[in-house]
Amino acid sequence: MVSSLVDTQESIVIEPREEVRSPGRRNLFWAVPLAVIGFLGVVLVAVTAVLPSTVVASKRDCVKRDEANVCTEKGPSEDVQFAVVPADAQPVEPRLRITGPKTYDSNGQIYFVTVRSPELSMLEWWVGRDSPAVDPKSYSDLYATETPEQQVVRGQRDMRTAKETAEYVALKRLGFDAKLTPGDVVIDQLVCLKPSDDGRSCAQFAPSDQVLDPGDKLSKLDGVSLSVVDDLGPILAKHKPGDKVQVEYERDGKTASGEIELIAAPDEPNRTIVGFVPSDTAQISLPSDVKIDIDTESIGGPSAGLAFTLTLIDKLSPGDLMGGKPVAVTGTIGINGEVGAIGGLSSKASAVLQSGAKYFLVPTAQGPDDIAKARKVVGDKVEIIPVATVDEALAALQRIGGDAAPAAPASESTTTTAP
């Protein structure tokens, strides 16, 4: 029924309101399964975020991923339990304390780069499996011959060595009176061939465990006297895995001897080893009026060695080696200034990209394939510059706009003496 109201000016027609009806049974029928599907989706995400990746992921599951070294088409299908992923890039200078010599400020910064290796959930595996910045790992890939606890201890030891070596190389490069004296061959830990099921202890050590203990000082191997760790190389080069040799050692101040079986290095089957990790007993002596402290907290590993070295050279010499720029750096440092390869380069490249740094110095020793993968991660947003020595790193910094480093002393040498 249409009602109307007539005014002297105009007619207004008011339409009848449509009746509001409740949803029919057909509409309600579809609402229920849609709600169930939505609920199940939330449950699925929650469950996959809790369940470990080992439920669905193995080495064979990522065969098509060329970036992942863990992938394989043949051999045992090991579960993928971990992944090397980006952590962050942090400036070294705020962690550095130098007392004694004159220091110089710079507008640029050297960044050292870190990665993490968390256990993966099913969800994290599915989300990250196609990222070139994520490198999946099985338990044996990550820990090899160590338990997790042993790896933490070794990482802290490697970081301590990296800092001390960086101090030595930087001070020698600048003409300070720094000295390095190699130490005795002391066993830090024995190689673990098989970890326990829970990964917290070792179920099977190398055969040398039958004779040697951590803390023993080796004095002879195969009848040859030992002064430094480097003395082991020529002796072991004459033997193959499975050979049995005589060893003489000191324990608690007493000399003892025995026969041990040599083994192949787990990561290099063609290299023969005794089956232990040596302690770092080398002694680095800095000038008495120089005190250096680099605060690394709980960070482990040797890969920040080059970054520490360059930061020290910059702080202890006039000018700005970085030319006012943030420059990320990774690579181990040797006593002669050589730059060594590191792990997780692609993940570190991702961390550099996220930090905003435009330059990333990496070890030439990393190899062209690894460097190419890192370049794929950063594209044209970060220039990756391979270097083999400290001098090459300093030249690279000058090329991108930094000041020239002081010339190396003419008499510089890295001679060492045995104790």
SEMARMAR-322270 format. One line per field, with one value per residue (C-alpha): residue number from 1; x, y, z. Coordinates in pm, 1 decimal, padded with zeros to 6 digits, always signed. Each point is the difference from the previous one (the first is absolute). Example, Ala and Ser with C-alpha at 12.3 -4.5 7.8 and 13.67 -1.06 7.14 Angstrom:
<atoms>
num: [1 | 2]
x: [+01230.0 | +00137.0]
y: [-00450.0 | +00344.0]
z: [+00780.0 | -00066.0]
</atoms>
This chain:
<atoms>
num: [1 | 2 | 3 | 4 | 5 | 6 | 7 | 8 | 9 | 10 | 11 | 12 | 13 | 14 | 15 | 16 | 17 | 18 | 19 | 20 | 21 | 22 | 23 | 24 | 25 | 26 | 27 | 28 | 29 | 30 | 31 | 32 | 33 | 34 | 35 | 36 | 37 | 38 | 39 | 40 | 41 | 42 | 43 | 44 | 45 | 46 | 47 | 48 | 49 | 50 | 51 | 52 | 53 | 54 | 55 | 56 | 57 | 58 | 59 | 60 | 61 | 62 | 63 | 64 | 65 | 66 | 67 | 68 | 69 | 70 | 71 | 72 | 73 | 74 | 75 | 76 | 77 | 78 | 79 | 80 | 81 | 82 | 83 | 84 | 85 | 86 | 87 | 88 | 89 | 90 | 91 | 92 | 93 | 94 | 95 | 96 | 97 | 98 | 99 | 100 | 101 | 102 | 103 | 104 | 105 | 106 | 107 | 108 | 109 | 110 | 111 | 112 | 113 | 114 | 115 | 116 | 117 | 118 | 119 | 120 | 121 | 122 | 123 | 124 | 125 | 126 | 127 | 128 | 129 | 130 | 131 | 132 | 133 | 134 | 135 | 136 | 137 | 138 | 139 | 140 | 141 | 142 | 143 | 144 | 145 | 146 | 147 | 148 | 149 | 150 | 151 | 152 | 153 | 154 | 155 | 156 | 157 | 158 | 159 | 160 | 161 | 162 | 163 | 164 | 165 | 166 | 167 | 168 | 169 | 170 | 171 | 172 | 173 | 174 | 175 | 176 | 177 | 178 | 179 | 180 | 181 | 182 | 183 | 184 | 185 | 186 | 187 | 188 | 189 | 190 | 191 | 192 | 193 | 194 | 195 | 196 | 197 | 198 | 199 | 200 | 201 | 202 | 203 | 204 | 205 | 206 | 207 | 208 | 209 | 210 | 211 | 212 | 213 | 214 | 215 | 216 | 217 | 218 | 219 | 220 | 221 | 222 | 223 | 224 | 225 | 226 | 227 | 228 | 229 | 230 | 231 | 232 | 233 | 234 | 235 | 236 | 237 | 238 | 239 | 240 | 241 | 242 | 243 | 244 | 245 | 246 | 247 | 248 | 249 | 250 | 251 | 252 | 253 | 254 | 255 | 256 | 257 | 258 | 259 | 260 | 261 | 262 | 263 | 264 | 265 | 266 | 267 | 268 | 269 | 270 | 271 | 272 | 273 | 274 | 275 | 276 | 277 | 278 | 279 | 280 | 281 | 282 | 283 | 284 | 285 | 286 | 287 | 288 | 289 | 290 | 291 | 292 | 293 | 294 | 295 | 296 | 297 | 298 | 299 | 300 | 301 | 302 | 303 | 304 | 305 | 306 | 307 | 308 | 309 | 310 | 311 | 312 | 313 | 314 | 315 | 316 | 317 | 318 | 319 | 320 | 321 | 322 | 323 | 324 | 325 | 326 | 327 | 328 | 329 | 330 | 331 | 332 | 333 | 334 | 335 | 336 | 337 | 338 | 339 | 340 | 341 | 342 | 343 | 344 | 345 | 346 | 347 | 348 | 349 | 350 | 351 | 352 | 353 | 354 | 355 | 356 | 357 | 358 | 359 | 360 | 361 | 362 | 363 | 364 | 365 | 366 | 367 | 368 | 369 | 370 | 371 | 372 | 373 | 374 | 375 | 376 | 377 | 378 | 379 | 380 | 381 | 382 | 383 | 384 | 385 | 386 | 387 | 388 | 389 | 390 | 391 | 392 | 393 | 394 | 395 | 396 | 397 | 398 | 399 | 400 | 401 | 402 | 403 | 404 | 405 | 406 | 407 | 408 | 409 | 410 | 411 | 412 | 413 | 414 | 415 | 416 | 417 | 418 | 419]
x: [+00000.0 | +00143.1 | -00063.8 | +00056.3 | +00022.8 | -00101.9 | +00163.9 | -00065.5 | +00354.6 | +00059.1 | -00105.8 | +00213.6 | -00040.2 | +00106.6 | +00083.1 | -00093.9 | +00290.0 | +00119.5 | -00047.5 | +00324.5 | +00019.2 | +00225.8 | +00242.7 | -00157.1 | +00101.4 | +00200.8 | +00222.9 | +00044.5 | +00106.1 | +00306.9 | +00092.3 | +00075.5 | +00264.6 | +00162.5 | +00035.1 | +00140.1 | +00251.9 | +00111.1 | +00037.4 | +00196.4 | +00229.9 | +00084.9 | +00055.0 | +00223.6 | +00222.1 | +00024.3 | +00084.5 | +00263.0 | +00158.8 | +00051.6 | +00086.3 | +00369.6 | +00109.7 | +00129.8 | -00359.3 | -00002.5 | +00348.6 | +00304.2 | +00300.0 | -00181.5 | -00288.1 | +00214.8 | +00179.4 | -00112.5 | +00151.5 | +00347.5 | +00077.2 | -00032.0 | +00312.9 | -00195.3 | -00207.3 | +00087.2 | -00153.2 | +00187.7 | +00106.8 | -00186.1 | -00294.2 | +00091.3 | -00264.8 | +00031.6 | -00017.4 | +00175.5 | +00071.7 | +00268.5 | -00188.9 | +00094.3 | +00053.6 | +00128.9 | +00285.0 | +00142.3 | +00267.0 | +00325.6 | +00110.4 | -00252.7 | +00127.7 | +00364.5 | +00197.8 | +00360.9 | +00217.5 | +00358.0 | +00062.7 | -00167.7 | -00326.6 | -00183.2 | -00371.3 | -00162.9 | -00336.6 | -00009.1 | -00058.6 | +00116.8 | -00283.0 | +00052.3 | -00273.6 | -00160.2 | -00236.3 | -00214.9 | -00075.4 | -00338.0 | -00199.7 | -00273.9 | -00370.8 | -00204.8 | -00135.0 | +00346.1 | +00119.9 | -00283.6 | +00036.5 | +00379.8 | +00089.0 | +00011.5 | +00199.3 | +00367.5 | +00077.5 | -00111.8 | +00231.7 | -00168.5 | +00215.4 | -00029.5 | +00131.5 | +00322.3 | +00051.3 | -00019.8 | +00187.8 | +00211.6 | +00244.4 | -00119.6 | -00282.5 | -00186.0 | +00180.3 | +00338.7 | -00085.6 | -00085.7 | +00332.7 | +00189.1 | -00185.1 | +00100.6 | +00359.6 | +00004.2 | -00134.1 | +00270.0 | +00266.8 | -00149.8 | +00020.0 | +00357.0 | +00115.8 | -00174.5 | +00182.5 | +00332.9 | -00049.2 | -00129.4 | +00276.7 | +00271.2 | -00145.7 | +00030.2 | +00354.6 | -00073.4 | +00223.9 | -00239.7 | +00133.4 | -00145.8 | +00141.1 | -00157.1 | -00073.0 | +00000.4 | -00222.8 | -00273.5 | -00323.1 | -00310.3 | -00254.5 | -00014.0 | -00187.8 | -00351.2 | -00091.1 | -00356.7 | -00205.7 | -00255.7 | -00364.0 | -00086.8 | +00305.3 | +00123.0 | +00294.8 | +00225.8 | -00083.1 | +00320.6 | +00330.5 | +00292.9 | +00221.3 | +00259.8 | -00238.2 | +00125.3 | +00337.1 | -00033.7 | -00204.1 | -00080.1 | +00282.6 | +00276.2 | +00305.9 | +00137.0 | +00378.8 | +00056.8 | -00200.0 | +00138.8 | +00337.0 | +00024.1 | +00023.9 | -00271.6 | +00053.3 | -00308.6 | -00327.8 | +00139.0 | +00250.5 | -00284.6 | -00064.3 | +00317.5 | -00026.6 | -00364.8 | +00063.7 | +00204.7 | -00289.3 | -00349.0 | -00314.7 | +00016.6 | +00375.5 | +00112.6 | +00275.2 | +00174.3 | -00074.9 | +00179.5 | -00176.4 | +00005.8 | -00288.6 | +00005.6 | +00373.7 | +00075.0 | +00112.8 | -00193.8 | -00030.5 | -00233.0 | -00116.4 | -00282.9 | -00186.5 | -00010.1 | -00327.5 | -00121.0 | -00116.4 | -00383.4 | -00015.7 | +00300.1 | +00011.7 | +00340.1 | +00165.0 | +00137.3 | -00037.0 | +00075.0 | -00355.6 | +00017.3 | -00051.1 | +00306.3 | -00018.3 | +00111.0 | +00320.9 | +00167.6 | +00105.2 | -00054.3 | +00189.3 | -00106.9 | +00206.4 | -00034.4 | -00163.6 | -00273.8 | -00325.2 | -00271.4 | -00338.5 | -00266.5 | -00331.0 | -00157.8 | -00230.6 | -00123.1 | +00085.4 | +00219.2 | +00204.2 | +00299.8 | -00174.9 | +00026.5 | +00381.8 | +00041.7 | -00263.2 | +00182.1 | +00334.6 | -00124.6 | -00175.7 | +00317.8 | +00209.1 | -00256.5 | -00015.8 | +00378.3 | +00083.1 | -00103.6 | -00268.6 | -00317.3 | +00061.1 | -00370.8 | -00044.0 | -00299.7 | -00186.2 | -00129.2 | +00190.1 | -00085.3 | +00291.1 | +00032.8 | +00295.1 | +00242.6 | +00343.2 | +00333.0 | +00319.5 | +00148.1 | -00304.5 | -00165.6 | -00381.3 | -00170.0 | -00339.6 | -00303.2 | -00336.7 | -00346.5 | +00109.1 | -00339.8 | -00176.7 | +00255.3 | -00055.2 | -00370.9 | +00082.7 | +00219.3 | -00281.4 | -00236.9 | +00256.7 | +00012.4 | +00375.6 | +00088.7 | +00335.7 | +00089.0 | +00359.9 | +00014.6 | +00282.7 | +00125.9 | +00060.4 | -00378.9 | +00010.7 | -00185.8 | -00313.3 | -00060.9 | +00065.5 | -00237.6 | -00278.1 | +00055.9 | -00021.6 | -00329.5 | -00136.0 | +00090.0 | -00035.4 | +00134.2 | -00080.3 | +00328.3 | +00341.8 | +00176.1 | +00378.9 | +00219.8 | +00335.4 | +00280.7 | +00214.6 | -00017.4 | +00187.9 | -00261.6 | -00275.4 | +00166.2 | +00037.2 | -00369.5 | -00101.4 | +00211.2 | -00163.4 | -00348.1 | +00104.3 | +00194.4 | +00331.2 | +00319.9 | +00132.5 | +00348.0 | +00273.2 | +00114.0 | +00336.9 | +00287.9 | +00130.8 | -00341.9 | +00014.5 | -00197.5 | +00279.1 | -00081.0 | +00207.8 | -00082.4 | +00002.0]
y: [+00000.0 | +00340.0 | +00297.8 | +00357.7 | +00341.8 | +00293.8 | +00334.5 | +00329.6 | -00007.2 | -00360.6 | -00360.9 | -00238.0 | -00369.8 | -00226.5 | -00351.7 | -00293.4 | -00153.1 | -00345.3 | -00270.0 | -00111.5 | -00376.3 | -00231.3 | -00225.8 | -00304.8 | -00354.4 | -00019.4 | +00293.1 | -00139.8 | -00330.0 | +00162.6 | +00208.9 | -00304.0 | -00165.5 | +00337.3 | +00064.8 | -00350.4 | +00048.8 | +00330.8 | -00158.1 | -00293.7 | +00244.0 | +00171.7 | -00337.0 | -00116.5 | +00307.8 | -00044.8 | -00369.1 | +00043.1 | +00278.5 | -00247.4 | -00327.0 | -00037.7 | +00012.5 | -00357.8 | -00121.0 | +00104.4 | +00116.7 | -00198.7 | +00061.5 | -00149.5 | +00243.9 | +00291.1 | -00160.7 | +00276.8 | +00271.7 | +00058.7 | +00253.1 | -00259.1 | -00207.1 | -00237.6 | -00133.2 | -00333.8 | -00241.2 | -00305.4 | -00150.8 | +00002.9 | +00235.2 | +00190.9 | +00209.5 | +00376.4 | +00125.8 | +00338.5 | +00291.4 | +00265.2 | +00331.1 | +00370.4 | +00158.4 | +00356.0 | +00233.6 | +00201.8 | +00272.3 | -00109.0 | +00339.6 | +00030.0 | -00335.3 | +00110.1 | +00144.0 | +00114.0 | +00153.0 | +00119.4 | +00108.9 | +00295.5 | -00086.0 | +00175.3 | +00041.7 | -00088.5 | +00074.3 | -00344.1 | -00332.3 | -00358.2 | -00248.5 | -00364.3 | -00241.3 | -00290.3 | -00286.6 | -00235.8 | -00371.1 | -00058.8 | -00320.2 | +00021.1 | -00055.7 | -00141.1 | +00349.8 | +00157.5 | -00272.4 | +00061.7 | +00377.7 | +00015.2 | -00296.4 | +00205.4 | +00291.3 | +00010.0 | +00168.9 | -00311.2 | -00302.0 | -00317.1 | -00238.4 | -00348.5 | -00072.1 | -00151.7 | +00293.2 | +00249.3 | -00181.3 | -00251.9 | -00134.7 | +00208.5 | +00013.2 | +00334.3 | +00074.0 | -00070.1 | +00228.2 | +00285.2 | -00043.2 | -00012.1 | +00306.7 | +00201.5 | -00118.8 | +00090.1 | +00347.2 | +00053.3 | -00107.6 | +00225.4 | +00301.8 | -00069.7 | -00062.7 | +00317.2 | +00200.4 | -00151.6 | +00054.7 | +00356.8 | +00110.0 | -00163.5 | +00171.8 | +00337.4 | -00058.9 | -00082.9 | -00250.6 | -00298.6 | -00356.0 | -00345.4 | -00316.2 | -00338.0 | -00231.6 | -00370.2 | -00261.6 | -00033.7 | -00196.4 | +00213.7 | -00270.3 | -00329.7 | -00031.8 | -00140.0 | -00248.5 | -00060.2 | +00220.9 | -00142.2 | -00020.1 | +00317.8 | +00179.1 | +00107.6 | -00236.4 | -00218.6 | -00367.0 | -00081.1 | +00187.8 | -00047.7 | -00305.8 | +00234.2 | +00030.3 | -00340.3 | +00158.1 | +00379.1 | +00236.5 | +00372.5 | +00194.7 | -00239.8 | +00162.2 | -00194.7 | -00020.1 | -00263.0 | -00157.6 | -00296.2 | +00058.7 | +00363.9 | +00277.3 | +00266.3 | +00368.0 | +00160.4 | -00117.1 | +00056.3 | -00282.6 | -00253.1 | +00065.6 | -00151.7 | -00306.1 | -00070.8 | +00056.3 | -00323.2 | -00205.8 | -00105.0 | -00050.6 | -00325.3 | +00013.5 | -00049.4 | +00220.7 | +00049.3 | +00314.6 | +00148.0 | +00251.6 | +00173.5 | -00021.1 | +00149.7 | +00055.7 | -00364.0 | -00138.3 | -00290.7 | -00169.0 | -00222.3 | -00106.7 | +00177.9 | -00057.9 | +00291.0 | +00093.5 | +00198.5 | +00355.7 | -00003.7 | +00299.5 | -00100.3 | -00379.7 | +00020.6 | +00169.5 | -00211.0 | +00129.8 | -00114.7 | +00072.3 | +00298.8 | +00377.3 | +00188.0 | +00277.1 | +00345.6 | +00028.1 | +00266.2 | +00306.4 | +00348.8 | +00278.8 | +00361.2 | +00300.5 | +00053.6 | +00341.1 | -00130.5 | -00146.0 | -00117.8 | -00150.0 | -00107.2 | -00082.8 | -00290.0 | -00120.5 | -00350.9 | +00022.5 | -00288.2 | -00093.9 | +00143.3 | +00174.5 | +00354.1 | -00007.0 | +00221.8 | +00247.1 | +00032.9 | +00047.9 | +00276.7 | +00180.6 | -00003.1 | +00132.8 | +00276.8 | +00098.1 | +00003.6 | +00203.9 | +00344.0 | +00028.6 | -00193.8 | -00334.8 | -00033.1 | +00349.2 | +00067.3 | -00308.9 | -00308.0 | -00301.5 | -00358.5 | -00243.1 | -00374.9 | -00238.7 | -00167.5 | +00152.0 | -00184.3 | +00111.8 | +00099.7 | +00208.9 | -00262.5 | +00002.4 | -00339.8 | -00138.2 | +00004.5 | -00173.9 | +00127.7 | +00262.1 | +00025.5 | +00045.9 | +00263.9 | +00178.0 | +00018.5 | +00151.1 | +00261.4 | +00084.5 | +00055.0 | +00220.4 | +00251.1 | -00033.3 | +00029.6 | -00181.5 | -00346.9 | -00127.5 | -00381.3 | -00257.6 | -00088.6 | -00345.6 | -00041.3 | -00106.4 | +00135.5 | -00212.4 | +00109.9 | +00363.6 | -00022.4 | -00130.6 | +00289.0 | +00246.6 | -00158.2 | +00078.0 | +00372.0 | +00074.5 | +00341.8 | +00152.1 | -00111.8 | -00019.7 | -00318.6 | +00037.5 | -00313.8 | +00052.1 | -00243.3 | +00204.0 | +00297.5 | +00208.3 | -00087.2 | +00096.5 | +00337.0 | +00059.7 | -00085.4 | +00252.7 | +00266.8 | -00080.2 | +00065.7 | +00338.1 | -00063.5 | +00155.2 | -00189.4 | -00208.1 | +00072.9 | -00181.0 | -00325.9 | +00020.6 | -00098.2 | -00243.4 | -00161.5 | -00378.2 | -00265.1 | -00223.1 | -00221.7 | -00195.6 | -00327.5 | -00004.1]
z: [+00000.0 | -00102.4 | +00220.7 | -00116.9 | +00153.7 | -00220.2 | +00069.2 | -00165.7 | -00141.2 | -00108.5 | +00038.2 | +00199.6 | -00062.6 | +00286.4 | -00114.2 | +00222.1 | +00198.8 | -00106.0 | +00253.8 | +00169.6 | -00001.6 | +00199.4 | -00196.3 | -00148.9 | +00075.8 | -00321.5 | +00106.6 | +00348.1 | -00153.3 | -00167.8 | +00302.9 | +00214.1 | -00223.9 | -00072.5 | +00372.1 | +00049.6 | -00281.2 | +00151.3 | +00341.6 | -00141.5 | -00182.1 | +00327.5 | +00168.0 | -00287.5 | +00027.6 | +00376.6 | -00027.1 | -00273.6 | +00203.2 | +00286.3 | -00175.4 | -00098.1 | -00362.7 | +00027.0 | -00039.2 | -00366.4 | -00103.5 | -00104.2 | -00220.4 | -00296.5 | +00044.4 | -00118.9 | -00295.0 | -00234.4 | +00219.7 | -00141.8 | +00274.0 | +00276.3 | +00047.9 | +00221.0 | -00290.2 | -00156.1 | -00245.1 | +00121.9 | +00327.9 | +00331.2 | +00023.7 | +00316.7 | +00171.0 | -00040.9 | +00357.6 | -00006.1 | -00230.6 | -00018.8 | -00015.2 | +00013.8 | +00341.9 | -00031.6 | -00093.1 | +00289.6 | +00016.2 | +00163.2 | +00131.0 | +00288.1 | +00131.1 | -00008.9 | +00291.9 | -00051.3 | +00268.6 | -00040.0 | -00359.1 | -00170.8 | -00178.4 | -00283.4 | -00071.6 | -00333.5 | -00154.8 | -00162.0 | +00171.2 | -00045.8 | +00061.4 | +00094.9 | -00106.3 | +00187.0 | -00079.3 | +00210.0 | -00037.5 | +00167.3 | -00005.7 | -00261.5 | +00034.1 | -00287.4 | -00068.8 | -00005.0 | -00237.5 | -00245.8 | +00017.2 | -00028.1 | -00217.8 | -00321.9 | +00144.4 | -00109.4 | +00334.3 | +00192.2 | -00003.4 | +00136.7 | +00203.3 | +00143.5 | +00349.4 | -00134.4 | -00237.9 | +00282.8 | +00275.1 | -00195.1 | +00258.6 | +00295.5 | +00246.2 | +00027.9 | +00325.8 | -00158.1 | -00291.0 | +00235.8 | +00181.2 | -00328.7 | -00127.5 | +00304.8 | -00034.0 | -00370.5 | +00077.0 | +00261.6 | -00249.6 | -00269.5 | +00229.6 | +00107.9 | -00358.1 | -00118.6 | +00268.2 | -00101.8 | -00375.6 | +00038.7 | +00236.5 | -00211.9 | -00308.6 | +00176.7 | +00125.2 | +00364.4 | +00178.4 | +00007.0 | +00031.6 | -00059.4 | +00154.9 | -00091.5 | +00292.6 | +00085.6 | -00166.4 | +00262.8 | -00050.7 | +00046.4 | -00089.9 | -00186.5 | -00327.5 | +00045.2 | -00274.0 | +00118.1 | +00234.4 | +00238.7 | -00106.8 | +00190.1 | -00142.0 | +00340.9 | +00033.4 | -00211.3 | -00052.1 | -00187.7 | -00000.6 | -00237.2 | +00076.4 | +00152.3 | +00297.1 | +00117.6 | +00080.9 | +00011.2 | +00217.9 | -00025.0 | +00162.0 | -00109.3 | -00156.8 | -00296.0 | -00007.4 | -00274.4 | -00283.6 | -00193.6 | +00168.2 | -00115.3 | +00261.4 | -00005.0 | +00078.1 | -00155.1 | -00155.0 | -00350.4 | +00063.4 | -00030.1 | -00370.0 | -00151.4 | +00225.6 | -00082.6 | -00371.9 | +00001.1 | +00135.5 | -00103.0 | +00207.9 | +00193.6 | +00056.6 | +00359.3 | +00140.8 | +00330.9 | +00197.1 | +00299.7 | +00223.4 | +00337.2 | +00248.2 | +00347.5 | -00030.3 | -00088.8 | -00335.4 | -00153.0 | -00338.8 | -00198.3 | -00344.8 | -00179.0 | -00325.7 | -00243.5 | -00171.5 | -00300.3 | +00061.8 | +00000.9 | -00233.9 | -00216.4 | -00054.1 | -00169.7 | +00297.4 | +00287.9 | +00354.8 | +00355.6 | +00109.5 | +00232.8 | -00001.4 | +00129.1 | +00257.3 | -00105.7 | +00199.6 | -00214.6 | +00196.9 | -00141.2 | +00172.5 | -00052.8 | +00107.8 | +00374.1 | -00044.9 | -00234.3 | +00128.8 | -00238.9 | +00082.9 | -00250.2 | +00165.8 | -00188.7 | +00280.6 | -00091.9 | -00372.3 | -00115.1 | -00304.4 | -00186.4 | -00290.9 | +00142.7 | -00004.3 | -00307.1 | +00124.1 | +00332.5 | -00175.7 | -00230.3 | +00285.6 | +00209.4 | -00289.5 | -00054.8 | +00369.2 | +00043.1 | -00312.7 | -00132.9 | -00264.4 | -00074.1 | -00170.7 | -00084.4 | -00143.3 | +00223.6 | -00119.6 | +00183.9 | -00136.6 | +00094.8 | +00031.2 | +00057.0 | -00007.7 | +00237.6 | +00054.1 | +00001.9 | +00168.2 | -00338.4 | -00092.2 | -00218.5 | -00014.3 | +00038.3 | -00101.6 | +00230.0 | +00022.3 | -00092.1 | -00254.8 | -00172.3 | +00334.5 | +00098.8 | -00330.5 | +00085.2 | +00340.1 | -00171.2 | -00241.5 | +00290.8 | +00181.0 | -00285.0 | -00064.1 | -00369.1 | +00010.9 | +00127.8 | +00016.8 | -00014.2 | -00023.9 | -00347.1 | +00153.3 | +00013.0 | -00364.7 | -00305.4 | +00046.7 | +00359.3 | -00088.4 | -00297.6 | +00227.7 | +00239.4 | -00288.5 | -00101.8 | +00348.4 | -00006.8 | -00372.4 | -00092.9 | +00339.9 | +00164.5 | -00165.6 | +00108.9 | -00011.0 | +00038.4 | +00175.1 | +00081.8 | +00241.7 | +00233.3 | -00258.7 | -00264.2 | +00243.9 | +00066.9 | -00374.8 | -00050.5 | +00265.9 | -00170.8 | -00336.4 | +00137.7 | +00139.5 | +00319.6 | +00098.3 | -00068.3 | +00287.3 | +00136.2 | -00188.4 | +00157.6 | +00178.9 | -00229.3 | +00260.2 | +00062.8 | +00025.7 | +00180.4 | +00116.9 | +00294.9 | +00245.1 | +00170.3 | +00381.5]
</atoms>
